[in-house]
Amino acid sequence: MSKITLQLDDESIAAAQEAGIDLSELLVQALRRRLPNLHATDREEAARQWHEENKDAIDACNKLMETEGLFYERRRKR
């Protein structure tokens, strides 16, 4: 991991500290939003793991929609 130097005004730094914001983590999150391919392998692994952890709930929801339809279909105006 590399270190860099950033310049921020004192008010911004104080506000971030008061809010409990980790500025390093905030910068990484902002870069991920702006650079979609940043850490792509890590993001794909996290998505795969999330899907695996939630597979039962996803399957149950899909089965419910197959048998009952979408919850709003009965209320939708035709």
GUSE-621251 format. One line per field, with one value per residue: x, y, z of N, C-alpha, C, CB in turn. Coordinates in nm, 2 decimals. Atoms other than C-alpha are relative to their C-alpha. Glycine has a CB too. Example, Ala and Ser with C-alpha at 12.3 -4.5 7.8 and 13.67 -1.06 7.14 Angstrom:
<marzas>
n_px: 0.09,-0.09
n_py: -0.12,-0.11
n_pz: 0.00,0.00
ca_px: 1.23,1.37
ca_py: -0.45,-0.11
ca_pz: 0.78,0.71
c_px: 0.09,-0.08
c_py: 0.12,0.11
c_pz: 0.00,0.08
cb_px: -0.10,0.04
cb_py: 0.00,0.05
cb_pz: 0.12,-0.14
</marzas>
This chain:
<marzas>
n_px: 0.08,-0.08,0.05,0.00,0.03,0.12,0.02,0.14,0.01,0.01,0.14,0.04,-0.07,0.07,0.14,-0.01,-0.04,0.12,0.10,-0.06,-0.02,-0.13,-0.02,-0.06,0.11,0.09,-0.07,0.00,0.14,0.02,-0.07,0.08,0.11,-0.04,-0.08,0.07,-0.08,-0.09,0.01,0.11,-0.01,0.05,0.15,0.07,-0.01,0.10,0.13,0.02,0.02,0.13,0.10,0.00,0.06,0.14,0.06,0.12,0.10,0.02,0.08,0.13,0.07,0.03,0.11,0.12,0.04,0.05,0.13,0.09,-0.01,-0.05,0.09,0.08,0.08,0.15,0.05,-0.03,0.11,-0.02
n_py: -0.12,-0.12,-0.12,-0.12,-0.12,-0.08,-0.13,-0.03,-0.11,0.04,0.02,0.13,0.10,0.00,0.05,0.14,0.06,-0.01,0.09,0.13,0.04,0.03,-0.07,0.10,0.09,-0.08,-0.02,0.13,0.01,-0.10,0.05,0.12,-0.05,-0.07,0.09,0.12,0.12,0.01,0.12,0.08,0.14,0.00,-0.03,0.12,0.10,-0.04,0.03,0.14,0.04,-0.05,0.08,0.13,-0.02,-0.03,0.08,0.05,-0.11,-0.03,0.11,0.00,-0.12,0.03,0.10,-0.07,-0.08,0.09,0.06,-0.11,-0.12,-0.12,-0.05,-0.12,0.03,0.00,-0.13,-0.08,-0.03,0.05
n_pz: 0.00,0.01,-0.07,0.08,-0.08,0.05,-0.07,-0.03,-0.09,-0.14,-0.03,0.05,-0.08,-0.13,0.02,0.03,-0.12,-0.09,0.06,-0.01,0.13,0.03,0.13,0.10,0.05,0.08,0.13,0.07,0.04,0.11,0.12,0.05,0.08,0.12,0.08,-0.03,0.01,-0.11,-0.09,0.06,-0.05,-0.14,0.00,0.05,-0.10,-0.10,0.05,0.00,-0.14,-0.05,0.06,-0.07,-0.14,0.01,0.10,-0.04,0.00,0.14,0.06,-0.07,0.06,0.14,-0.01,-0.04,0.12,0.10,-0.04,-0.04,0.08,-0.06,-0.10,0.04,0.12,-0.03,-0.03,0.12,0.09,0.14
ca_px: 0.00,0.13,0.10,0.00,-0.04,-0.38,-0.46,-0.80,-0.92,-0.93,-1.31,-1.36,-1.11,-1.28,-1.63,-1.52,-1.35,-1.66,-1.88,-1.65,-1.57,-1.25,-1.11,-0.90,-1.20,-1.41,-1.15,-1.14,-1.53,-1.53,-1.27,-1.47,-1.77,-1.58,-1.36,-1.59,-1.31,-1.11,-1.06,-1.29,-1.17,-1.24,-1.59,-1.68,-1.57,-1.78,-2.08,-2.04,-2.01,-2.32,-2.52,-2.41,-2.50,-2.84,-2.92,-3.19,-3.37,-3.34,-3.48,-3.77,-3.86,-3.84,-4.07,-4.32,-4.33,-4.38,-4.67,-4.83,-4.72,-4.59,-4.74,-4.87,-5.03,-5.37,-5.38,-5.26,-5.52,-5.58
ca_py: 0.00,0.34,0.67,0.99,1.35,1.53,1.88,1.95,2.25,2.23,2.26,1.95,1.75,1.84,1.77,1.43,1.34,1.45,1.24,0.94,0.93,0.75,0.97,0.69,0.46,0.75,0.81,0.44,0.44,0.75,0.60,0.28,0.48,0.68,0.39,0.09,-0.15,-0.07,-0.38,-0.57,-0.91,-0.83,-0.69,-1.00,-1.22,-1.02,-1.04,-1.41,-1.46,-1.24,-1.44,-1.77,-1.64,-1.53,-1.80,-1.96,-1.63,-1.55,-1.89,-1.86,-1.51,-1.63,-1.93,-1.70,-1.48,-1.78,-1.91,-1.58,-1.33,-0.99,-0.82,-0.52,-0.71,-0.75,-0.38,-0.25,-0.07,-0.23
ca_pz: 0.00,-0.09,0.10,-0.06,0.07,0.03,0.12,0.29,0.47,0.85,0.87,0.64,0.84,1.17,1.03,0.90,1.23,1.43,1.20,1.25,0.88,0.78,0.50,0.35,0.32,0.19,-0.09,-0.18,-0.20,-0.42,-0.65,-0.68,-0.79,-1.04,-1.17,-1.20,-1.29,-0.98,-0.77,-1.01,-0.89,-0.53,-0.62,-0.82,-0.54,-0.29,-0.52,-0.56,-0.19,-0.12,-0.37,-0.21,0.14,0.02,-0.23,-0.02,0.03,-0.34,-0.44,-0.19,-0.33,-0.69,-0.60,-0.43,-0.74,-0.96,-0.76,-0.64,-0.90,-0.83,-0.52,-0.71,-1.00,-0.83,-0.75,-1.09,-1.30,-1.64
c_px: 0.09,-0.06,0.00,-0.03,-0.12,-0.01,-0.15,0.00,-0.03,-0.15,-0.05,0.06,-0.07,-0.14,0.01,0.04,-0.12,-0.11,0.05,0.03,0.15,0.03,0.07,-0.10,-0.09,0.06,-0.01,-0.15,-0.03,0.07,-0.07,-0.12,0.04,0.08,-0.06,0.08,0.10,-0.03,-0.11,0.00,-0.06,-0.16,-0.07,0.00,-0.10,-0.14,-0.04,-0.03,-0.14,-0.11,0.00,-0.06,-0.15,-0.08,-0.14,-0.11,-0.04,-0.09,-0.14,-0.08,-0.04,-0.12,-0.13,-0.05,-0.06,-0.14,-0.11,0.00,0.06,-0.10,-0.09,-0.09,-0.15,-0.05,0.02,-0.13,0.03,-0.06
c_py: 0.12,0.11,0.11,0.12,0.07,0.12,0.02,0.11,-0.06,-0.03,-0.14,-0.11,-0.02,-0.06,-0.15,-0.08,-0.01,-0.10,-0.15,-0.06,-0.03,0.05,-0.09,-0.09,0.08,0.02,-0.12,-0.02,0.09,-0.05,-0.12,0.04,0.06,-0.09,-0.14,-0.13,-0.01,-0.11,-0.09,-0.14,-0.01,0.03,-0.12,-0.11,0.03,-0.02,-0.15,-0.05,0.05,-0.09,-0.14,0.01,0.02,-0.08,-0.06,0.10,0.04,-0.10,0.00,0.12,-0.03,-0.10,0.07,0.08,-0.09,-0.05,0.11,0.12,0.11,0.06,0.11,-0.04,0.00,0.14,0.10,0.02,-0.05,0.09
c_pz: 0.00,0.08,-0.09,0.10,-0.07,0.08,0.02,0.10,0.14,0.04,-0.06,0.08,0.13,-0.01,-0.02,0.13,0.10,-0.04,0.00,-0.14,-0.02,-0.14,-0.10,-0.06,-0.09,-0.14,-0.08,-0.06,-0.12,-0.13,-0.06,-0.08,-0.13,-0.10,0.02,-0.01,0.11,0.10,-0.05,0.05,0.14,0.00,-0.05,0.10,0.11,-0.05,0.00,0.14,0.06,-0.06,0.06,0.13,-0.01,-0.10,0.04,0.00,-0.14,-0.06,0.05,-0.06,-0.14,0.00,0.03,-0.12,-0.10,0.03,0.03,-0.09,0.08,0.10,-0.05,-0.12,0.02,0.02,-0.12,-0.08,-0.14,-0.10
cb_px: -0.10,0.01,0.08,-0.11,0.12,-0.13,0.06,-0.07,-0.11,0.05,-0.09,0.05,0.15,0.00,-0.07,0.11,0.11,-0.06,-0.04,-0.10,-0.04,0.03,0.09,0.11,-0.08,-0.02,0.14,0.04,-0.09,0.05,0.15,-0.04,-0.08,0.09,0.15,-0.11,0.07,0.00,-0.03,0.01,0.14,0.06,-0.02,0.08,0.14,0.02,-0.01,0.12,0.11,-0.02,0.03,0.15,0.07,-0.01,0.09,0.01,0.05,0.13,0.07,0.01,0.09,0.12,0.04,0.03,0.11,0.09,0.01,0.03,-0.13,0.05,0.08,0.09,0.04,-0.02,0.08,0.11,-0.03,-0.07
cb_py: 0.00,0.05,0.02,0.00,0.09,-0.09,0.12,-0.13,0.10,0.10,0.11,-0.01,0.03,0.14,0.07,-0.03,0.07,0.14,0.04,-0.09,0.10,-0.16,0.12,-0.08,-0.06,0.14,0.04,-0.11,0.02,0.14,-0.03,-0.09,0.10,0.11,0.00,-0.02,0.00,0.14,0.04,0.00,-0.05,0.11,0.12,-0.05,-0.01,0.15,0.06,-0.07,0.06,0.15,-0.02,-0.05,0.11,0.15,-0.12,-0.06,0.12,0.02,-0.13,0.02,0.12,-0.06,-0.12,0.09,0.09,-0.12,-0.08,0.04,0.04,0.10,0.05,0.11,-0.14,-0.08,0.06,-0.06,0.15,-0.13
cb_pz: 0.12,-0.14,0.13,-0.11,0.01,0.01,-0.07,0.06,-0.04,0.10,-0.07,-0.15,0.02,0.06,-0.11,-0.10,0.07,0.00,-0.14,0.07,-0.10,0.01,0.02,0.07,0.12,0.06,0.02,0.09,0.11,0.04,0.03,0.11,0.09,0.03,0.04,-0.10,-0.13,0.08,0.14,-0.15,-0.01,0.08,-0.09,-0.13,0.06,0.03,-0.14,-0.06,0.09,-0.04,-0.15,0.01,0.07,-0.04,-0.03,0.15,0.08,-0.08,0.03,0.15,0.01,-0.07,0.10,0.12,-0.05,-0.02,0.13,0.14,-0.06,-0.10,0.12,-0.04,-0.05,0.13,0.12,-0.08,0.00,-0.01
</marzas>
